[in-house]
């Protein structure tokens, strides 16, 4: 599961029998083994949401559940909404993925989380209706990632590497550094309703 989620989510293990880990395991609501929890960002930085994982104990089951929980901060835009999105917080850097797929990939969602607050991320689907957006930026192949560094004079920069997390993040750091993982202040455990 960890190998399949590399670049999309972090996977960690903790030994709850070890004395120094017992307070943390208690705080996380661990009562039996194995216990799997999915931790995702909450609305307040440093206050994640923790949910129990009740699915199959297989790599595929775990991967599917984690990918399903990745928050989607990617804005879906089209010819009608692109201009308004570009005008929002003009000084903030923006990244646009021009894609021929309708669904937002887990990779793009993960990148949007990494740059939350510093680069706004959007996706435009290649359809006959969205020709003005493609022509505006001279996009002819898909997928194409375009970085708009922010400010009035900045030209768009086209990413020409592989659609893989590490090189894409490196490309986007021209405009901003990715967020560091903050240490959680308090953990909010979602109670299981019966």
Protein Blocks (a to p, Z undefined) as FASTA:
>chain_A
ZZmmgojaccddddfkbmklmmmmmmnopabdcddddddddfbehiacddddfbdcdfkl
mmmmmmmmmccfbdcddfklmmmmmmgoklbccdddddfbfbdcfklmmmmmmmgojacc
ddddddfklmmmmmmnopabdcdddddebpjklccdddfbdcdfklmmmmmmmmoccddd
dddfbdcdddddZZ
